[in-house]
């Protein structure tokens, strides 16, 4: 039987960690996208669709949008699957398709249907990545179909798409942020919680990397204190990808929180309320979550952004594209 199910808010913590207390200002895209509805607002009520904030779902399938920000334009959408007991049912042997509806234009006809790519960061809590285009800002309908062994199941949810996000827009200048550098293993241990750090990731500041005249990859993540367990796998994937490009690219790993050395080793510097304190670069890049990876082109412009869990294929493709653009230019 089809029911309306409210999304359990705490489940977002399973796959992404919100950067607490980040008053990030929205970064406008190079050319502002149109709004889906002529008056710039959605009605919130569409025939055949649930109200925003709820899923019209079968008990076997509740689609949960993991992405913290959906922005008009090229989109990387992260979705996981839940059942009635709030257990994650996303799995590599469960294919998923996503049909997208511009609800203000036509709530009955999808504008695109895309296949999901399964990603497992090694935590056993998988999700699906969808690469698509959201042509306008406003209310979008996401119709998720999962190919379970017992047969396909479909569920719907409405998502709010913003005209701009808090992180730098694709094509905009990357912030020239300062970040710590180190050369020796002892120095790196003072600024990184990675237990097996790649030394080249700490030789340049963010500002130096994005101004180097080479493509760069900037990773904000804390392997030891990541609240979701995805930072460690993310940095290992980046190490694997970066090794194949050598000195053709610059890579910088930045711990997103203030740290201090103690007798127990590197520890977070908590505020009076016991919360992690983001570093200035987190605010400058407008991070809503961590980990977050950016690929910057040779001209210092943001070429791609990856929230949360990443796939080796998508990161490699973004770096290759930036190198090809540099060679063509």
Beta strands, then each sheet from edge to edge (+ up, - down):
strand 1: 3-6
strand 2: 17-18
strand 3: 54-57
strand 4: 62-65
strand 5: 73-82
strand 6: 96-102
strand 7: 112-115
strand 8: 117-119
strand 9: 127-134
strand 10: 138-148
strand 11: 151-161
strand 12: 216-220
strand 13: 250-254
strand 14: 259-262
strand 15: 265-268
strand 16: 289-290
strand 17: 292-296
strand 18: 302-307
sheet 1: 1+ 3- 11+ 10- 6+ 7-
sheet 2: 2+ 16-
sheet 3: 4+ 5- 9+ 8-
sheet 4: 13+ 12+ 17- 18+
sheet 5: 14+ 15-
end
